[in-house]
Amino acid sequence: MNYDKLNDYELINLAKESDDESKNIIIEKYMPLINKMASKMFVFCKNNGLEKSDLIQEGMIALTNAIENFDNTKDTIFYTYATACIQRKLISEIIKANRNKLVIFAVNKVVPYKIACHFEFKFWQLCL
C-alpha cells in the first residue's frame, strides 16, 4: 500500500488496526518533534542520571501511546495531542529521576523533602 498520500488521521486509523508500517511512518514523521522536546528538557537532567537518549526513548513511548489512544471523534488535532502526551511523559520522567536520586549534592548532603518539592514546582513553572 502506498502510504505517502495518506494524512495523519488515516495513518492513525491504520495503526490502530495493527498496521506496523503506518505506525513506523508516523513515528518517523514525529521524530524531529521528539528530538527537539528532549533537547529542551535535557537541560533539567543534570546530575540525575538521565541521558538524552533516555528522554528520546520515553518520547517515543509517549508517541506510541498517543497513537493508540487518539480519538478521531473529538475536535482535536493529532499534532497537539501528541505534543501534550510527549511533554507530559518527559516531565514526569525527569521528576521521577530527580525523586529517585534524592537530589544529592557533591558534599553528600541530602536535600530535605520540602526543598525537593519546591524544585519540582519551579520545574513545572519553567516548562509551561
Disulfide bonds with the S-S distance in Angstrom:
none
